[in-house]
Amino acid sequence: MTSFLTSWDDGYTLDLRVADLLDRYNAKGTFYVCPHTQHRSQMMSEEQIRALSNRHAIGAHSLSHPHLTLISREDAQREIHESKKWVEKVTGKPCTMFCYPYGAVNPHVRDLVKEAGFTGARTTKDLEFSAADPFLEPVTLQIMPFPGRRHSRISWKLLDHFGPLRARYTRLRKLQTPHAAMGSWLALAKYLYGYAKETNQSFFHLYGHSREVEKYGMWGELEEFLKYVKQSQ
């Protein structure tokens, strides 16, 4: 049986809206939080994180959201160990999962996470349906604009409008994804979820950032997909 997993990064206040949607459609999520403010956005308070931990899993996401592969071993160790302690202090529950900021991981960082006492860690490697290493757990799909970008002010992104599709096209074709399913994020999500079930994959793992769901106006698409998953189970 294919497990339906979701995870949400950074700890924005908007995560509470995600949690409400997950509850509505009987889905579960892991919310990876850190005490550092991200993108000048409103973050969940410790009280909100504690309350959320009674509904969904809370994972660690470092203290200050650095690229762990670009800082010293000592600093990386502190970011990892102290974030675990912080989550456990806030929630009053064991923290077993870690999420690498920016998906940045190498063998040394992976080992530091394991040494800290976590039982697993999530990356951002996508279009996958199983995990060979619990400390390099991939995802299946990120909720984001697809096949093209939206509202970017970064010059190189403006010149690569269909970057999200271009970067994944080869892998999508290997998954026998029809071109019609590449026309929108929702169509792709439904196809990949169906593929996971039909081929008896270990999981379908949806992840994202609630700030981006808000920024790109994707709440409707997220709810429609969660409804689709519930009806398919």
C-alpha positions as CSV (number, residue, x, y, z in Angstrom):
1,M,0.0,0.0,0.0
2,T,1.3,3.4,-1.0
3,S,1.7,5.8,1.9
4,F,0.6,9.4,1.4
5,L,3.1,11.7,3.2
6,T,3.3,15.5,3.4
7,S,5.8,17.8,4.9
8,W,6.0,21.6,5.2
9,D,9.2,23.6,5.8
10,D,10.3,26.6,7.9
11,G,7.4,27.1,10.3
12,Y,5.3,30.0,8.9
13,T,2.1,31.0,10.6
14,L,0.4,29.9,7.3
15,D,1.3,26.4,8.2
16,L,-1.8,26.4,10.5
17,R,-3.9,26.9,7.4
18,V,-2.2,23.9,5.8
19,A,-2.8,21.8,8.9
20,D,-6.5,22.7,8.8
21,L,-6.7,21.4,5.2
22,L,-4.8,18.2,6.1
23,D,-7.3,17.6,8.9
24,R,-10.2,18.2,6.7
25,Y,-9.1,15.5,4.3
26,N,-7.7,13.1,6.9
27,A,-4.1,13.6,5.8
28,K,-1.0,13.9,8.1
29,G,2.0,16.2,7.8
30,T,5.4,16.8,9.3
31,F,6.1,20.4,10.0
32,Y,9.8,21.3,10.0
33,V,10.3,24.4,12.1
34,C,13.2,26.6,13.2
35,P,13.3,29.7,15.4
36,H,14.8,31.9,12.7
37,T,12.5,34.2,10.8
38,Q,12.4,33.3,7.1
39,H,11.7,35.7,4.2
40,R,10.5,38.4,6.6
41,S,7.4,36.3,7.0
42,Q,5.3,35.8,10.2
43,M,6.4,32.6,11.9
44,M,4.5,30.4,14.3
45,S,4.9,31.2,17.9
46,E,6.2,28.5,20.3
47,E,2.6,28.2,21.7
48,Q,1.3,27.6,18.2
49,I,4.0,25.0,17.4
50,R,3.2,23.2,20.7
51,A,-0.5,23.1,19.8
52,L,0.2,21.9,16.3
53,S,2.3,19.0,17.7
54,N,-0.9,17.5,19.1
55,R,-2.3,17.2,15.6
56,H,0.8,16.6,13.4
57,A,4.5,15.7,13.7
58,I,7.0,18.5,14.3
59,G,10.5,18.1,12.9
60,A,13.7,20.1,13.3
61,H,15.0,22.4,10.5
62,S,18.2,23.8,12.1
63,L,18.4,27.0,14.2
64,S,19.2,29.7,11.6
65,H,18.5,27.9,8.3
66,P,22.1,27.9,6.9
67,H,23.5,25.8,4.1
68,L,24.9,23.1,6.4
69,T,27.4,22.0,3.8
70,L,29.0,25.5,3.6
71,I,29.7,26.1,7.3
72,S,32.2,24.5,9.7
73,R,31.6,21.0,11.1
74,E,31.3,22.6,14.6
75,D,28.7,25.1,13.5
76,A,26.8,22.4,11.6
77,Q,26.8,20.2,14.6
78,R,25.5,23.0,16.8
79,E,22.7,23.8,14.3
80,I,21.6,20.2,14.2
81,H,21.9,19.2,17.9
82,E,20.5,22.5,19.3
83,S,17.5,22.5,16.9
84,K,16.5,19.0,18.2
85,K,16.7,20.3,21.7
86,W,14.7,23.4,20.9
87,V,11.9,21.4,19.2
88,E,11.7,19.0,22.1
89,K,11.6,21.9,24.6
90,V,8.8,23.6,22.7
91,T,6.6,20.5,22.1
92,G,7.5,18.4,25.1
93,K,7.8,15.5,22.7
94,P,10.7,13.6,21.2
95,C,11.9,15.0,17.9
96,T,12.9,12.2,15.6
97,M,13.0,13.9,12.1
98,F,15.3,16.5,10.6
99,C,15.0,18.4,7.3
100,Y,18.1,19.8,5.6
101,P,17.8,23.5,5.0
102,Y,17.8,24.1,1.2
103,G,18.2,20.4,0.8
104,A,21.9,20.8,1.3
105,V,23.5,17.6,2.5
106,N,26.8,15.7,2.2
107,P,28.1,12.6,3.9
108,H,29.5,14.6,6.8
109,V,26.2,16.5,7.5
110,R,24.2,13.3,7.1
111,D,26.4,11.6,9.8
112,L,26.0,14.6,12.1
113,V,22.2,14.3,11.9
114,K,22.4,10.6,12.7
115,E,24.8,11.2,15.6
116,A,22.4,13.8,17.0
117,G,19.8,11.1,17.7
118,F,17.4,11.6,14.8
119,T,15.9,8.5,13.2
120,G,15.6,10.1,9.7
121,A,16.1,13.2,7.6
122,R,14.4,14.6,4.6
123,T,16.0,16.1,1.5
124,T,14.5,18.0,-1.5
125,K,15.4,15.4,-4.1
126,D,12.1,15.1,-6.0
127,L,10.2,12.7,-8.3
128,E,11.1,9.7,-6.0
129,F,8.8,7.2,-4.3
130,S,11.1,5.3,-1.9
131,A,14.0,5.9,0.4
132,A,17.1,3.7,0.4
133,D,18.6,5.7,3.3
134,P,16.4,7.0,6.1
135,F,18.8,10.0,6.4
136,L,18.4,10.9,2.8
137,E,14.7,10.6,2.4
138,P,13.6,12.1,-0.9
139,V,10.2,13.6,-1.9
140,T,7.9,13.1,-4.8
141,L,6.5,16.5,-5.6
142,Q,6.8,20.1,-4.3
143,I,3.7,22.3,-4.5
144,M,4.9,25.2,-6.7
145,P,4.1,26.9,-10.0
146,F,4.4,24.4,-12.8
147,P,5.2,24.1,-15.7
148,G,6.3,27.7,-15.7
149,R,7.4,30.2,-13.0
150,R,5.2,33.0,-11.6
151,H,6.0,36.5,-10.4
152,S,9.8,36.2,-10.4
153,R,11.9,39.3,-10.2
154,I,15.2,37.4,-10.6
155,S,16.7,38.1,-14.1
156,W,17.9,34.6,-14.9
157,K,14.5,33.1,-13.9
158,L,12.7,35.5,-16.2
159,L,14.8,34.1,-19.0
160,D,14.0,30.5,-18.0
161,H,10.2,30.7,-17.6
162,F,9.8,26.9,-18.0
163,G,12.7,26.0,-15.8
164,P,10.5,23.9,-13.4
165,L,9.5,21.7,-16.3
166,R,12.9,21.7,-18.1
167,A,14.7,20.5,-15.0
168,R,12.4,17.6,-14.5
169,Y,11.4,16.6,-18.1
170,T,13.8,13.7,-18.5
171,R,12.8,12.1,-15.2
172,L,9.1,12.7,-15.9
173,R,9.4,10.9,-19.3
174,K,11.0,8.0,-17.5
175,L,7.9,7.9,-15.3
176,Q,5.8,7.7,-18.5
177,T,4.2,11.0,-17.7
178,P,1.9,12.1,-20.6
179,H,2.4,15.6,-21.9
180,A,-1.1,16.5,-20.8
181,A,-0.1,15.8,-17.2
182,M,2.7,18.3,-17.5
183,G,0.3,21.2,-18.3
184,S,-0.4,22.2,-14.7
185,W,0.8,21.4,-11.2
186,L,-2.5,19.8,-10.3
187,A,-2.6,17.5,-13.3
188,L,1.0,16.4,-12.6
189,A,0.2,15.8,-8.9
190,K,-2.8,13.6,-9.8
191,Y,-0.8,11.7,-12.4
192,L,2.2,11.0,-10.1
193,Y,-0.1,9.9,-7.2
194,G,-1.9,7.6,-9.5
195,Y,1.4,6.2,-10.8
196,A,2.6,5.6,-7.2
197,K,-0.5,3.6,-6.4
198,E,-0.7,1.6,-9.7
199,T,3.0,0.6,-9.4
200,N,2.8,-0.1,-5.7
201,Q,5.4,2.4,-4.7
202,S,6.4,2.9,-1.0
203,F,5.1,6.4,-0.8
204,F,3.9,9.6,-2.5
205,H,5.5,12.5,-0.6
206,L,4.2,16.0,-1.1
207,Y,6.1,18.9,0.3
208,G,6.1,22.6,0.2
209,H,6.2,26.0,1.9
210,S,2.9,27.6,3.0
211,R,4.4,31.0,2.3
212,E,4.7,30.0,-1.4
213,V,1.2,28.5,-1.5
214,E,0.0,31.9,-0.4
215,K,2.3,33.9,-2.7
216,Y,1.4,31.9,-5.8
217,G,-2.3,31.5,-5.0
218,M,-2.2,27.7,-4.9
219,W,-4.6,27.1,-1.9
220,G,-7.3,25.9,-4.3
221,E,-5.0,23.5,-6.1
222,L,-3.7,22.1,-2.8
223,E,-7.2,21.5,-1.5
224,E,-8.3,19.9,-4.8
225,F,-5.4,17.5,-4.6
226,L,-6.0,16.6,-1.0
227,K,-9.6,15.9,-1.9
228,Y,-8.5,13.8,-4.8
229,V,-6.2,11.7,-2.6
230,K,-8.9,11.1,0.0
231,Q,-11.3,10.0,-2.7
232,S,-8.7,7.7,-4.2
233,Q,-8.0,5.8,-0.9
